[in-house]
Amino acid sequence: MLVPVPQSLVEHVLRQRGEVAATRDASTVVVVRDGADGLEAYLLRRHQTMKFAPGMYVFPGGGVDAADANLEVPWAGATPAEWASRFGCTEDIARGLVCAAVRETFEESGVLLAGPDEHSVVADTSGPEWRAARLALEAHEFSFAEFLLKQGLVLRSDLLGAWSHWITPAFEPRRFDTRFFVAVLPEGQAVGHLAREADRAVWAPLSKVLASVEAGETAMLPPTHITCSELAGFSAQGVLEAAAQRRIFPIAPELVEVDGNHFLKTELGEDND
């Protein structure tokens, strides 16, 4: 698949040529719900001052912290070993990826994929105590394991589905090895206060998001745009069913030139096209 690249990005790439930066493991979560105009996803617009993807619309997510792989994280659902098999990584990395997915989703949206046991989920995270916990987690005042244990909750890994695996192109100075997850907004929950890294947040029908990107009105990195394209047309439950059938493999876009025009070339795989 070839994604057109604007000249401004091409010039940026040429300036950045040199030593390839190491990647950092990261998780991002597409939180979806059914809407009147089809499937909706929760999107954040990053501040223009951010070093990575400024002004871009993104899904909640971020880098894996060392504490995310803590063995003390209360856990329900598919085990770290099962996630490791799904993502083709070590069990420690898989544990960190899933924990980071749930933690970052809570920090950036207020949606908490956890409950008192493996059969339940927190029904309401709108109170001031939950807002304070989000800010404290973001400030690293305590770990996610400590937060869950204090609240008497278990991480619900079964509420997540594995969708894709993207690696930031080699020409970028900040690079992430990111696993994309999907999750349906738990019944009774709603998004909370805006995350610190964002200046806007929306629930948006994916059909309208894609039209806005095509019209040049909305800025997205290729992985976000492609994920929106892949999910559009599903129902919320259909997204989880499709995730269970996905073949996960690393996608590492490359800058290529075709007839004088520049593109990011991505190999998506026939099963997932």
Summary of the structure (lengths in Angstrom):
residues: 273
radius of gyration: 18.2
end to end distance: 9.5
largest distance: 59.4
contacts: 863
relative contact order: 0.22
helix: 35%
strand: 27%
